[in-house]
């Protein structure tokens, strides 16, 4: 069975699973999304593509957007500045914990927990709200090689229920760990999360990181190699919230999730993968998405093992000759 058939089998098997979990209901618009939607897309660093299921459907990017705003901040300021202003600690609390923001010494914690993510967006603050918004969204569009846009229904649903994030932003401001106007930054951050993407878009965006920062479709370098390394480290530590424990060790795959049901996977030097299925598990990650990601990671580990064996055999042959 080739890799394409293997992925197709994964899709057909998991598609038939009983739906477990539920859509994110604290964002009312997300609770309305069809829970039966399910898609897998792959984009290799060589430009090959594979798509299964509802891969043309657009989902809210949500927390997966944090990966690309972090990339933009790193390109502007560099890793040392981000470590100082935001930090790179592994989160021990909930991703939107006010207590963690107050208790932990650097307060922002990292660029994927909500506090650090909003603060990372604030590093790019511009007084002109339109220019600020365009800066953030155009950057994501460069990764997707297409113009991405905000879903106003999702945005309005989120911003009208954003008191928790607003409290976090004010707390960060009190510690001098917020770097722009709070209301403007929270608005732009919420729009960033409300951008709509298909799994095809996600796979290409992830493939750019897999290709060490060069978009495999446009051939443009969007992220410096040292910044890709920093982003992947953050994905390893905090990509799927409190479900992150031992993920990378067991899978060898870098991951970021969003409450819209998206799972973004990066296999360095190989491919980017986008998976979507709205119902979430208790950690806030797509139930079917995580199941799919685990099965795909087994294929990666198998192929890697085969490659390593072949490499060892080739070395042995060269040494004997």
C-alpha positions as CSV (number, residue, x, y, z in Angstrom):
1,X,0.0,0.0,0.0
2,X,1.5,3.4,-1.0
3,X,1.3,6.5,1.2
4,X,-1.7,8.0,-0.7
5,X,-3.7,4.8,-0.2
6,X,-2.7,4.7,3.5
7,X,-4.0,8.3,4.1
8,X,-7.2,7.6,2.1
9,X,-7.8,4.5,4.4
10,X,-7.3,6.7,7.4
11,X,-9.8,9.1,6.1
12,X,-12.4,6.5,5.3
13,X,-12.0,4.7,8.7
14,X,-12.1,7.8,10.9
15,X,-14.9,9.4,8.9
16,X,-17.1,6.5,10.0
17,X,-16.3,6.9,13.7
18,X,-19.1,7.9,16.0
19,X,-18.9,11.7,16.6
20,X,-17.3,12.4,20.0
21,X,-17.0,15.7,21.7
22,X,-18.7,18.9,20.8
23,X,-18.1,22.1,18.9
24,X,-16.8,25.1,20.8
25,X,-19.9,26.6,22.3
26,X,-18.3,29.6,24.1
27,X,-18.1,31.1,20.6
28,X,-21.7,30.9,19.5
29,X,-21.0,31.0,15.7
30,X,-18.6,28.0,16.0
31,X,-21.3,25.9,17.7
32,X,-23.4,26.2,14.5
33,X,-20.8,24.5,12.2
34,X,-21.8,21.1,10.8
35,X,-20.2,18.6,13.2
36,X,-20.0,16.0,10.4
37,X,-17.4,18.0,8.3
38,X,-14.1,16.2,8.1
39,X,-11.1,16.8,5.8
40,X,-7.5,16.0,5.4
41,X,-5.0,17.8,3.1
42,X,-1.3,17.2,2.5
43,X,1.2,19.5,0.7
44,X,4.7,18.1,0.4
45,X,7.9,20.2,0.2
46,X,8.2,18.9,-3.4
47,X,4.7,20.3,-4.3
48,X,2.6,17.2,-4.3
49,X,-0.9,17.5,-2.9
50,X,-3.5,15.1,-1.6
51,X,-7.0,16.0,-0.4
52,X,-9.8,14.0,1.1
53,X,-13.3,14.9,2.3
54,X,-14.5,18.5,2.9
55,X,-11.2,20.0,1.9
56,X,-12.9,23.0,0.1
57,X,-14.9,24.0,3.2
58,X,-13.6,27.0,5.1
59,X,-13.1,26.8,8.8
60,X,-12.2,29.5,11.4
61,X,-8.4,29.5,11.8
62,X,-8.6,30.4,15.5
63,X,-5.5,29.5,17.5
64,X,-3.6,28.1,14.5
65,X,-3.3,31.7,13.4
66,X,-0.9,32.3,16.3
67,X,1.8,30.3,14.5
68,X,1.9,32.9,11.7
69,X,1.7,36.0,13.7
70,X,4.5,34.7,15.8
71,X,6.4,34.1,12.5
72,X,5.8,37.8,11.5
73,X,7.0,39.1,14.9
74,X,10.1,36.9,14.8
75,X,10.9,38.2,11.3
76,X,10.6,41.8,12.5
77,X,12.3,41.5,15.9
78,X,14.3,38.2,16.1
79,X,14.3,35.4,18.6
80,X,16.1,37.1,21.4
81,X,13.6,40.0,21.5
82,X,10.6,37.5,21.5
83,X,12.2,35.6,24.4
84,X,12.5,38.8,26.4
85,X,9.2,40.4,25.5
86,X,7.0,37.2,25.4
87,X,8.9,34.2,26.6
88,X,8.9,30.5,25.6
89,X,7.9,28.7,28.8
90,X,5.8,25.5,28.7
91,X,2.4,26.2,29.9
92,X,1.1,24.2,32.9
93,X,-2.3,25.9,33.2
94,X,-5.2,26.3,30.8
95,X,-4.4,28.2,27.6
96,X,-6.6,31.2,28.7
97,X,-5.8,31.1,32.4
98,X,-5.8,34.5,34.2
99,X,-4.2,32.9,37.2
100,X,-1.2,31.8,35.2
101,X,-0.8,35.3,33.7
102,X,-0.7,36.7,37.2
103,X,1.4,34.0,38.9
104,X,4.1,33.1,36.4
105,X,7.2,35.4,36.5
106,X,7.2,36.5,32.9
107,X,3.4,36.8,32.8
108,X,3.1,36.4,29.0
109,X,4.3,32.7,29.3
110,X,4.6,32.0,25.6
111,X,3.2,33.0,22.2
112,X,0.5,30.3,22.1
113,X,-1.4,30.8,25.4
114,X,-4.0,33.5,24.9
115,X,-2.2,36.1,27.0
116,X,1.1,35.7,25.2
117,X,-0.6,35.4,21.8
118,X,-2.4,38.7,22.2
119,X,0.8,40.3,23.5
120,X,2.6,38.9,20.4
121,X,0.0,40.5,18.2
122,X,0.5,43.8,20.2
123,X,4.2,43.8,19.3
124,X,3.1,44.5,15.7
125,X,0.7,47.3,16.8
126,X,0.0,50.2,14.4
127,X,-2.2,53.1,15.3
128,X,-4.0,52.8,11.9
129,X,-6.4,49.9,12.6
130,X,-6.8,49.0,8.9
131,X,-3.0,48.9,8.3
132,X,-2.6,46.9,11.5
133,X,-5.3,44.4,10.4
134,X,-3.9,44.1,6.9
135,X,-0.4,43.5,8.1
136,X,-1.5,40.5,10.1
137,X,-3.9,39.0,7.6
138,X,-1.7,39.7,4.5
139,X,1.1,37.8,6.2
140,X,-1.1,34.7,6.6
141,X,-2.2,35.2,2.9
142,X,1.5,35.0,1.9
143,X,1.7,31.6,3.5
144,X,-1.5,30.4,1.8
145,X,-0.6,31.9,-1.6
146,X,-4.1,33.4,-1.7
147,X,-6.1,36.3,-0.2
148,X,-7.5,35.2,3.1
149,X,-10.4,37.1,4.7
150,X,-12.2,37.5,8.0
151,X,-15.6,36.0,8.6
152,X,-17.5,38.8,10.2
153,X,-20.1,36.5,11.8
154,X,-17.4,34.6,13.5
155,X,-15.6,37.8,14.5
156,X,-18.7,39.5,15.9
157,X,-19.5,36.3,17.8
158,X,-16.0,36.2,19.3
159,X,-15.5,39.9,20.1
160,X,-18.9,40.1,21.8
161,X,-17.7,37.3,24.1
162,X,-14.2,38.5,24.7
163,X,-14.4,39.8,28.3
164,X,-12.0,37.1,29.4
165,X,-9.3,38.0,26.9
166,X,-9.9,41.7,27.7
167,X,-9.2,41.0,31.4
168,X,-6.0,39.2,30.4
169,X,-4.8,42.1,28.3
170,X,-5.4,44.6,31.1
171,X,-3.5,42.4,33.5
172,X,-0.6,42.1,31.1
173,X,-0.6,45.9,30.7
174,X,-0.3,46.3,34.5
175,X,2.9,44.3,34.3
176,X,4.2,46.3,31.3
177,X,3.9,43.1,29.2
178,X,1.5,44.5,26.6
179,X,2.8,46.7,23.8
180,X,-0.1,48.5,22.1
181,X,-3.6,50.0,22.6
182,X,-5.6,47.2,24.3
183,X,-8.9,47.7,22.4
184,X,-7.2,47.9,19.0
185,X,-4.9,44.9,19.6
186,X,-7.8,42.8,20.9
187,X,-9.9,43.6,17.9
188,X,-7.1,42.8,15.5
189,X,-6.2,39.6,17.4
190,X,-9.9,38.5,17.2
191,X,-10.0,39.2,13.5
192,X,-6.8,37.2,13.1
193,X,-8.5,34.2,14.8
194,X,-11.6,34.7,12.6
195,X,-9.8,34.3,9.3
196,X,-11.3,31.5,7.2
197,X,-9.1,28.7,5.7
198,X,-9.6,25.3,4.1
199,X,-7.5,22.3,4.9
200,X,-5.7,22.9,1.6
201,X,-4.7,26.3,2.8
202,X,-3.5,24.9,6.1
203,X,-1.4,22.2,4.5
204,X,0.4,24.7,2.3
205,X,1.0,27.1,5.2
206,X,2.4,24.2,7.3
207,X,4.5,23.0,4.4
208,X,6.2,26.4,4.4
209,X,7.5,25.6,7.9
210,X,8.3,22.0,6.8
211,X,10.3,23.5,4.0
212,X,12.4,25.5,6.4
213,X,10.6,28.8,5.8
214,X,10.4,28.7,2.0
215,X,6.8,28.5,0.6
216,X,6.9,25.4,-1.7
217,X,4.3,27.0,-4.1
218,X,5.5,30.6,-4.4
219,X,9.2,29.7,-3.8
220,X,9.5,32.8,-1.5
221,X,11.3,32.7,1.8
222,X,8.8,33.8,4.4
223,X,10.6,32.8,7.5
224,X,14.3,32.6,8.4
225,X,15.6,29.1,9.4
226,X,16.4,30.2,13.0
227,X,12.8,31.5,13.3
228,X,11.3,28.3,12.0
229,X,13.3,26.4,14.7
230,X,11.8,28.7,17.4
231,X,8.3,28.3,16.1
232,X,8.6,24.5,16.0
233,X,9.9,24.5,19.6
234,X,6.8,26.4,20.6
235,X,4.6,23.9,18.8
236,X,6.4,21.1,20.6
237,X,5.8,22.7,24.0
238,X,2.4,24.2,23.6
239,X,0.8,23.2,20.3
240,X,-2.2,21.3,21.7
241,X,-2.6,22.8,25.1
242,X,-2.7,20.4,28.0
243,X,-2.8,17.5,25.6
244,X,0.7,18.3,24.6
245,X,2.4,16.0,27.1
246,X,4.7,13.5,25.3
247,X,3.0,14.2,21.9
248,X,6.3,15.1,20.0
249,X,8.2,12.2,21.6
250,X,5.6,9.7,20.5
251,X,4.8,11.1,17.1
252,X,7.8,13.0,15.8
253,X,5.4,15.6,14.3
254,X,4.9,19.2,15.3
255,X,1.3,20.2,15.8
256,X,-0.9,23.3,16.5
257,X,-4.6,23.1,17.0
258,X,-7.5,25.6,17.0
259,X,-11.0,25.5,18.5
260,X,-12.6,25.8,15.1
261,X,-11.6,22.1,14.7
262,X,-8.3,22.6,12.7
263,X,-5.2,20.6,13.3
264,X,-2.0,21.9,11.6
265,X,0.9,19.4,11.4
266,X,4.5,20.0,10.3
267,X,6.9,17.2,9.4
268,X,10.2,19.0,8.7
269,X,11.7,18.3,5.3
270,X,8.7,16.2,4.3
271,X,5.2,17.9,4.3
272,X,2.6,20.1,5.9
273,X,-0.8,18.6,6.8
274,X,-4.1,20.3,7.5
275,X,-7.0,18.4,9.2
276,X,-10.4,19.7,10.2
277,X,-13.3,18.3,12.2
278,X,-15.2,20.7,14.5
279,X,-16.1,18.5,17.6
280,X,-13.5,19.0,20.3
281,X,-12.2,16.7,23.0
282,X,-11.8,17.7,26.7
283,X,-8.6,19.5,25.9
284,X,-10.1,21.7,23.2
285,X,-8.6,19.8,20.3
286,X,-10.4,18.3,17.4
287,X,-11.3,14.7,18.4
288,X,-11.1,13.2,14.9
289,X,-8.2,15.6,14.1
290,X,-6.1,14.2,16.9
291,X,-7.0,10.6,16.0
292,X,-6.1,11.3,12.4
293,X,-2.8,13.0,13.3
294,X,-1.8,10.1,15.4
295,X,-2.4,7.6,12.6
296,X,-0.5,9.8,10.1
297,X,2.4,10.1,12.5
298,X,2.7,6.3,12.5
299,X,3.2,6.3,8.7
300,X,5.8,9.0,9.1
301,X,7.7,7.0,11.8
302,X,7.5,3.9,9.6
303,X,8.9,5.7,6.6
304,X,11.6,7.3,8.7
305,X,12.6,3.9,10.1
306,X,12.8,2.4,6.6
307,X,14.8,5.4,5.4
308,X,17.2,5.1,8.3
309,X,17.7,1.4,7.6
310,X,18.4,2.0,4.0
311,X,20.9,4.8,4.9
312,X,22.7,2.5,7.4
313,X,22.9,-0.2,4.7
314,X,24.3,2.3,2.2
315,X,26.9,3.4,4.7
316,X,27.9,-0.2,5.4
317,X,28.3,-0.9,1.7
318,X,30.5,2.2,1.2
319,X,32.6,1.2,4.2
320,X,33.1,-2.3,2.8
321,X,34.0,-1.1,-0.7
